[in-house]
Amino acid sequence: HFALCLSIFLSFHLTAESLKCNTCSVGMASLCFIGSTAECSTSEPNCFTAVAVFNATNILNIKRKGCMATALCNTTSTGSILTAGYTATQTCCSTDQCNGAVAIQLPLTVALGAALVAICSTFT
């Protein structure tokens, strides 16, 4: 009976320990266009903030927030969107909402317009 009680206790304890993280699907500067909070799963137990900096300007930053697997934490990668190169850095933390506050949210059409203007301005 002790083993059964211990396993039930641990399952409740581990469930109660899930992190709550701020989420942001698309953000620029301190603005978040689609954001909320989420409870992380055991497969993605860390809060993260990812920042993509476009190489042509070093000014335009696109941000994301949410839950992430430990293996992907604190990594840097490179890529390109419409021939504009970028460097993305993913930083993790492990306390409730440690990845910053959910910022001001704007409608998706405003977000897409701002992103398009910012990307197009890198080519002029």
KEKE-3310 file (N, C-alpha, C; in steps of 0.2 Angstrom, whole numbers, plus 5000, padded with zeros to 4 digits):
npx = (5004:5010:5019:5009:5002:5013:5016:5004:5004:5016:5012:5002:5009:5019:5011:5006:5017:5019:5025:5020:5019:5022:5015:5019:5015:5019:5029:5035:5048:5042:5029:5016:5008:5000:4996:4997:4995:5002:5001:5015:5020:5026:5035:5039:5046:5051:5050:5052:5061:5062:5072:5073:5085:5086:5099:5102:5098:5099:5091:5077:5068:5061:5050:5047:5037:5035:5033:5046:5056:5069:5081:5082:5084:5093:5100:5107:5102:5102:5095:5084:5071:5062:5074:5080:5092:5093:5097:5093:5090:5087:5082:5080:5071:5066:5055:5039:5031:5043:5048:5045:5033:5016:5015:5007:4994:4990:4979:4979:4980:4986:4998:5003:5004:5014:5025:5027:5030:5042:5050:5051:5057:5070:5075:5076)
npy = (4994:5006:5009:5012:5023:5032:5033:5039:5051:5057:5059:5068:5079:5081:5085:5097:5105:5110:5122:5139:5149:5164:5167:5171:5172:5180:5194:5211:5222:5228:5224:5212:5202:5191:5184:5175:5165:5150:5133:5123:5107:5090:5087:5099:5107:5120:5138:5150:5163:5168:5177:5184:5191:5202:5201:5211:5223:5224:5230:5226:5216:5200:5192:5178:5168:5155:5138:5126:5112:5105:5102:5111:5123:5138:5140:5145:5149:5150:5158:5161:5173:5176:5180:5188:5187:5180:5179:5168:5167:5157:5157:5150:5148:5144:5146:5151:5161:5167:5172:5185:5198:5197:5206:5222:5218:5218:5218:5205:5209:5221:5217:5209:5218:5227:5219:5216:5229:5231:5221:5224:5236:5233:5231:5242)
npz = (5000:5003:4992:4982:4988:4988:4974:4970:4977:4972:4958:4959:4965:4955:4945:4950:4950:4937:4926:4923:4909:4900:4884:4867:4851:4840:4841:4842:4847:4862:4860:4859:4848:4847:4861:4877:4892:4897:4903:4906:4898:4903:4893:4888:4898:4902:4902:4889:4879:4863:4852:4836:4826:4813:4801:4791:4797:4810:4819:4818:4827:4830:4841:4851:4864:4876:4880:4881:4876:4885:4878:4868:4874:4877:4864:4848:4832:4814:4799:4785:4779:4765:4758:4768:4780:4797:4814:4827:4844:4858:4874:4890:4906:4923:4932:4937:4925:4921:4909:4906:4906:4898:4885:4877:4867:4849:4836:4824:4810:4811:4816:4806:4796:4801:4802:4789:4783:4790:4786:4772:4772:4775:4762:4755)
capx = (5000:5014:5021:5003:5001:5019:5015:4999:5007:5021:5009:4999:5015:5022:5006:5005:5023:5020:5027:5015:5024:5019:5016:5018:5016:5023:5030:5041:5050:5038:5023:5015:5002:4996:4999:4993:4999:5001:5004:5019:5019:5032:5039:5042:5045:5054:5048:5057:5060:5066:5073:5076:5087:5088:5106:5103:5097:5101:5086:5071:5068:5054:5051:5042:5038:5031:5036:5051:5060:5076:5086:5082:5086:5099:5103:5107:5102:5102:5090:5082:5064:5062:5081:5083:5095:5092:5100:5088:5093:5082:5084:5075:5071:5062:5051:5033:5031:5050:5050:5043:5026:5013:5014:5002:4992:4987:4976:4983:4981:4991:5004:5006:5006:5020:5030:5028:5033:5049:5054:5052:5061:5077:5077:5076)
capy = (5000:5012:5011:5015:5029:5036:5035:5044:5058:5060:5061:5075:5083:5083:5089:5104:5109:5113:5130:5143:5153:5168:5165:5176:5169:5185:5200:5215:5226:5226:5222:5205:5202:5185:5181:5173:5161:5142:5128:5119:5100:5087:5086:5105:5110:5127:5144:5152:5168:5168:5183:5183:5198:5202:5203:5217:5230:5223:5233:5223:5210:5197:5188:5172:5166:5150:5132:5123:5106:5107:5101:5116:5129:5142:5138:5150:5146:5155:5156:5167:5174:5181:5181:5192:5182:5181:5175:5167:5165:5154:5157:5147:5149:5138:5148:5153:5167:5170:5174:5191:5199:5197:5213:5224:5214:5221:5214:5201:5212:5226:5214:5207:5224:5230:5214:5217:5235:5231:5217:5227:5242:5231:5230:5249)
capz = (5000:5004:4986:4979:4990:4986:4967:4969:4980:4967:4952:4961:4966:4949:4941:4953:4949:4930:4925:4919:4905:4896:4877:4862:4845:4836:4844:4840:4853:4868:4858:4858:4844:4849:4867:4883:4897:4896:4908:4902:4899:4905:4887:4887:4905:4903:4899:4885:4875:4857:4848:4830:4824:4805:4800:4787:4800:4818:4823:4818:4832:4831:4848:4853:4871:4877:4884:4877:4878:4888:4873:4863:4877:4876:4858:4843:4825:4809:4794:4781:4777:4759:4757:4773:4785:4804:4820:4833:4851:4863:4881:4895:4913:4926:4937:4934:4921:4921:4903:4905:4906:4892:4883:4874:4861:4844:4831:4819:4804:4812:4817:4799:4792:4804:4800:4782:4782:4793:4782:4766:4774:4775:4755:4752)
cpx = (5004:5017:5015:5002:5007:5018:5010:5001:5011:5017:5005:5004:5018:5017:5006:5011:5024:5021:5021:5020:5019:5020:5015:5020:5021:5023:5036:5042:5046:5031:5022:5008:4998:4999:4994:4997:4997:5004:5008:5018:5026:5037:5042:5041:5048:5050:5054:5055:5065:5066:5076:5078:5089:5095:5107:5102:5099:5096:5080:5072:5061:5055:5045:5043:5033:5035:5040:5054:5067:5081:5087:5083:5093:5103:5102:5106:5101:5097:5089:5074:5065:5069:5084:5086:5094:5096:5095:5091:5087:5085:5078:5076:5066:5058:5044:5033:5038:5052:5046:5035:5023:5012:5008:5000:4989:4984:4980:4985:4986:4998:5007:5008:5013:5026:5032:5032:5041:5053:5056:5057:5069:5080:5078:5082)
cpy = (5006:5014:5014:5022:5034:5038:5040:5051:5061:5062:5068:5080:5086:5087:5096:5108:5111:5120:5133:5148:5158:5166:5171:5173:5173:5191:5204:5220:5224:5224:5215:5205:5196:5182:5179:5170:5154:5139:5123:5111:5097:5087:5093:5109:5117:5132:5147:5159:5167:5175:5182:5190:5197:5205:5210:5224:5229:5227:5230:5216:5207:5192:5183:5170:5160:5144:5129:5117:5108:5106:5107:5123:5131:5140:5144:5146:5152:5153:5162:5167:5179:5184:5186:5187:5185:5177:5174:5164:5163:5154:5155:5149:5144:5140:5151:5160:5171:5173:5181:5192:5199:5204:5215:5220:5219:5216:5211:5205:5218:5223:5212:5213:5227:5226:5215:5223:5235:5226:5220:5233:5239:5230:5237:5253)
cpz = (5000:4997:4982:4981:4988:4979:4966:4971:4975:4961:4953:4962:4960:4944:4943:4952:4942:4930:4922:4916:4901:4888:4873:4856:4840:4840:4841:4845:4859:4867:4857:4854:4845:4855:4873:4888:4895:4902:4904:4903:4901:4899:4886:4894:4907:4899:4895:4881:4869:4854:4842:4827:4817:4804:4796:4791:4807:4822:4823:4822:4832:4837:4848:4860:4871:4881:4879:4880:4880:4883:4869:4867:4876:4870:4853:4836:4820:4803:4790:4780:4771:4758:4763:4779:4792:4808:4825:4839:4855:4870:4886:4902:4916:4932:4934:4931:4921:4914:4901:4905:4899:4890:4879:4868:4856:4839:4826:4813:4805:4813:4810:4795:4794:4802:4793:4780:4785:4789:4775:4767:4774:4767:4752:4754)
residu = (HIS:PHE:ALA:LEU:CYS:LEU:SER:ILE:PHE:LEU:SER:PHE:HIS:LEU:THR:ALA:GLU:SER:LEU:LYS:CYS:ASN:THR:CYS:SER:VAL:GLY:MET:ALA:SER:LEU:CYS:PHE:ILE:GLY:SER:THR:ALA:GLU:CYS:SER:THR:SER:GLU:PRO:ASN:CYS:PHE:THR:ALA:VAL:ALA:VAL:PHE:ASN:ALA:THR:ASN:ILE:LEU:ASN:ILE:LYS:ARG:LYS:GLY:CYS:MET:ALA:THR:ALA:LEU:CYS:ASN:THR:THR:SER:THR:GLY:SER:ILE:LEU:THR:ALA:GLY:TYR:THR:ALA:THR:GLN:THR:CYS:CYS:SER:THR:ASP:GLN:CYS:ASN:GLY:ALA:VAL:ALA:ILE:GLN:LEU:PRO:LEU:THR:VAL:ALA:LEU:GLY:ALA:ALA:LEU:VAL:ALA:ILE:CYS:SER:THR:PHE:THR)
# end
